[in-house]
């Protein structure tokens, strides 16, 4: 069954009825063993003290296949099945990010004076590539290389459910000191200076330290 005829999907912790396609996304990276899409739709979050716009990025990698070629010189295309991981990230738009966050990202890539000449879709994808996106969900499975778009189709259809449970996914703890996606987001937006310091203080307070 192809993605065009599928009625149901499963991806990560989400399953449901298909209501999206990859035509709802823009391909921003298409390299050996890596492929990424960014949503055409710009979403909005509005609440007192926290207003921002955001998009979703689907980021897929055949990590093991890449290592096989680099280390052993064997093309992983020769294998029938390969481990593919696809992660879904929420990324604030450029207009929502703090100037400091943008400066940090562009300095890391050496693009201080050049990035404004690039397409916004590409730059907002780079925010995820640089580690500034918030991971919402993901999936890893053994598939054939030519079936990669089928897995991306499943990821695309998971967005509606994930966005409907936005607070749940943002509440996820991302490290051992209690940092949540909300903490990371507030740092990216310039609301707080350091997400890790805030989460450390919160954890210490809960422990009565």
N, C-alpha and C positions, 0 to 999 in steps of 0.2 A: 504494500500500500504506500502510495506516494504522499508527500505532505499536502498536495492539492486535494486529495480525497480523504484524508484523515479527519475523523470527527472528534477523537479523544487524544489527549497528550499526557505524558508524565515527564516531569523534570524536577530533580532534587526532591524537595519536600512538597511539591505541588503537583496536582493532577486536575484535569477538568476538560471542558469542551473547547475545541479550537475556535478562536475568534480573531486570530492575527496571522500575519505572514511576514516573510522577510522583506516584502515590499514596503513594510512599515518602518524599515530600518535602512541606514546608509552604511555601505561597506567602507570602512576607514582603514583597514589593514588586511592585506592578502599576501602573505609571505609563506615561505616553506614552513610547514608545521604550525603556523599561527594564522588566525583569522579573527577579526573583530568587527562588530557592527555597533552603531549608535542609533538610538531611536530618533525618528523624525519628530515625534511629538515632544513638546516641552511641557512638563508637568509643573504644577504650582503647589506650594505648601504655604498656607496662611494661618497664622495664629499670633496672638499678642507677643511681641518680642522675637518672633522667629518667622520671617517671611523670606522665601527664596524660591527660585525656579531650578528645575533639575531635569536630567534625562537619564536614560538607562543605557549601559554599555554591555554587550555580550562579548566576552573575551574567551576565545578558545585556543588551546595549545595541545599539540601532540608532544608533550615534554619528553617522554621516554624515547620516542622516535628521533627527536633531535639529538639526544645523547647517543643513541645507537650510531648515527651517522658520524657525529663528531669524534667519538672514541674508537669505533671499530671500522669506520669507513664503509659500512653496509647501509644501503638505502632502505629505510623502513617501509618504503612503498612496496617492497618485495613481500612484506608480511600481509597476510589476509586481514588480521585484526590488530589494531593498535590502541593503546590507552589514550583516550581523548578526555580532557577536562574542559568544561565550559563554566565560567563564573559570570554571574550577573552583578553588575555594580551600579549603584546610584551615584551620579556625578552632578554636583551643582554647576550651573551655567557660569560662563565667564563673568557675566554681569552680577552674579551673586557672590562670587568669591572675593575675599579681601585682597587688596593690592599686595599685601605682604606674601600671601599664598601664591599669587600669580608670579610675583618676582622670584620667589624661591624656585618654582617649577621651571621658569624660563632660564634662570641662571644656571640651573643644573644641566640644561640642554645647550647652554651657550647661545640662547636666542634672545638675549635682552632687547635688542633693537629690531629683531627680524620677525618675531612671532605675530605681530599685528598684520603682516602680509599674508599669513596662512589662513586657510579656510577654518571657520569657527568649529565645524564638525570635527576636523582633525585635531585642533587644539584641545577641545573638550574630551576627546578620546585620550590625548596625551596626559591629561590630568589623571586618568586611571592608570595609564602605563607608568607614570611617575610615582604611583603609590598613594595618591590623594583621593581616590574614590572610596566609597563605602560598599564592601561586599555584602550582598543581600542573600544570595543563595548560589548553589552550584551543583554540578553533577559530574561524575567520572564514570566512564564505561569503556569497554572494549568494542571498537567498531572498525569498519573498513574506511579507508581514507575517503573514498567516493561517497560515503554516507554521512559525511560531516554536516552538510547542510540540513539533513533531516534532524540532527541533534540541535542545530541552531534554531530550526523551526519550533521544536519543543520549548526551547528557552524563550523564544519570542512570545509564545503563548502563555508562558508562566508570568509574564509581566503584569497582566491585569490582576491576578490573584495577589502577587507580591505587593503591588501598589495599594491594593485594597486592605492589606495588612501591614501598611507602611510602619506604623508604630511598633508592631511586634518585631519586625526585622531590624528596625533601628535600635531596639532595646538589646540586641544581641551583644554579648560581651566578647571582645576580640582578643583579649590577652589575660594573663594571670593576675593582673592588678585591678581588674574590674572596669577597664575602659570600654565604653559602649560606642556604637556608631554615632549616637547623639553627640558624645564628647568629641569625636573626630570631626563631625560636621561643624560644631560650634567653633572649633579651632580653624577650620578651613574658611569659615565665614568671618572670622575676626572677632567673634563674640568673647572668646576666652583666649588666653595666650598659649597655654600648653595643655593638651588633652590628658597627657599622662600625669601631670602634676595634680590636675583636678580630680582624676580618678583615684590617685594615691591618697589624697586628702579625704575623699569620700569613704574609701575603704578603711582608712585609719580611724575615722570618726565612728564607723559602724562597729569596729572592734574595740572602741573605747580607748584608743591609744593617744 
